[in-house]
Every structure is written in C-alpha cells, then in structure tokens.
Amino acid sequence: MGQDKRRQEESPMEQRRNQIVELVNRKGSISFAQLKEAFPSVSEMTLRTDLKALDEARRVVRVHGGVKSVEQVVGTDDLLSRRAARNAEAKQIIAEKAAALLRPNTTLFLDSGSTATAVARCIPDQPMLIYTSGLSCAMELAKLEKPNVSLPGGRLNRFSLSVCGAQSIQTMEGINFDLLLLGVTSYSPETGFTCGVEDEARLKQTVLRRCEQKAVLLDSSKIGLKSTFHICELSDIDIVISDGKLPVEFLQACRNAGVTVL
C-alpha cells in the first residue's frame, strides 16, 4: 500500500526515470536503440535528458551508444545471480548447442558466468578434462562422475563467483585445450568482445592462445554493447554459439570473418 501511494505521488518524469533505472539494472546494460524501443512514446531528446540526469545522480552510467548499471561499470561485472535470471531461455538454447560440441577424452576450458553455468548443467557424464574459472560451473560439474574437473588458483570475484589473477593465468599458460567455451559481457564492431573485469579479460586472452577451437557463448542481448576491457576480435574466434536471434549485420560480419554461427 505504501509503495503504491509513493508511485502515485511521483511525477510522470520520475516514474519514467525509475522505470529506466529498473530496466538497466535488470539487463545490466542496454543500447540507446533498445531504450527507445522500451519507451516508444517518449522522444529521443527526452530520453537523452533522462539519461543525463540519471548519470549525474549516479543511478546509471552513460556509455557510448547506450547505458549501463552502476554495478557493471565499477568492476563487479554484475552479480551472477542477477545475470542468471536474465534471458534464461536464450542461455538454455546456447547451453544445449554448446554441449553438442563436446567429445569424450578431450580437454575443455569452460569460462565463468551465467551462460557457462547453464552449459555446465548440460555437459554429459563422459571422460573429459575440464578446467573452469567459474565456481558455479564447478558446482554443477561436481554432480558428474566421469569428467576430471579442475579450477585454476587465483583471487575470488565474489560477484561473478569466479577466480582470476596472476596465478590463474600462470596455470593456464601450461595447458593446451581442444575447446574453449568463452563467456563475454558485450560485443560491438568497434571494440570486439569485451567484459567488465580486467583480470578476467587477461585470463580469457591467455586461454584463447592455448586453444585449438574457440567458441563464444553469445546471446543477442549482448550485441551492440561495450564493456571496459577488450578480450578479442570476432576474427580471433571460430564459432559463435547463439540463441538464434542475432542481428543480420552481425551474421554478415561472421560470414566475412569466416566464423561459424550455431
């Protein structure tokens, strides 16, 4: 009752700005085009004014081409629990496609993150050597009997439930992988694949150099967004595992780069 009364007392502008903050926090980051789609009756100038005011109030962070939640920008790369709730259906589609790539008696690096955790739930119980930087992935893999599962050492990121840092990188530099299932936060043509934590970007880059086949786990909501730290370019990977809803422009870029899209 009290919350409903407060909402009734808010001006239309305040209601709209609160809705923008809720949308950004729920998705982590959105492009300006996505924001316009969410508020079709609001002019572009008004939305830009809203974003400027919300950015100045430190409720969101404006970036080139869009807006991010505050948590993502300060280096937490967002809470894993919050990311897991977003685009759950898309993550499951990606997970099932990724699991179909796995073969017995091979070596896999499974990245951290909510999509990678969904993949871990789909991995068949077969002999494999699996390294993962994701604690949530390791917990899912612990339910299996046949894979040999290892985590690199390193510093814990309590937000993403992953490990990274110099010790992780040193461990990965001595291992050759048959397949990498790479998690990313964002992709744009200008910046390539990116994430919000520098040490995690460096770990991903290290594993990329040690893999025979490189696949990115990418749902369509991440296209057109930019995060702080560069991981790699589209041409550096072999496969994009998607939710089947990738933009036409990105699909053409994949064809131009010789990248397979699943």
CORLIN-V587035 format. One record per helix or strand. SS is the DSSP state (@ for helix, = for strand). FROM is the first residue (numbers start at 0). LEN is the number of residues. If there is no record, write none. Layout:
# CORLIN-V587035
SS:FROM:LEN  SS:FROM:LEN
This chain:
# CORLIN-V587035
@:1:8  @:11:16  =:28:3  @:31:7  @:43:13  =:59:4  =:65:4  @:69:7  @:79:6  @:87:12  =:106:4  @:113:9  =:128:4  =:133:1  @:134:7  =:147:3  =:154:3  =:161:3  @:165:7  =:176:7  =:185:3  =:191:4  @:197:12  =:210:8  @:219:3  =:222:1  =:228:4  @:233:3  =:238:4  @:247:10  =:259:2
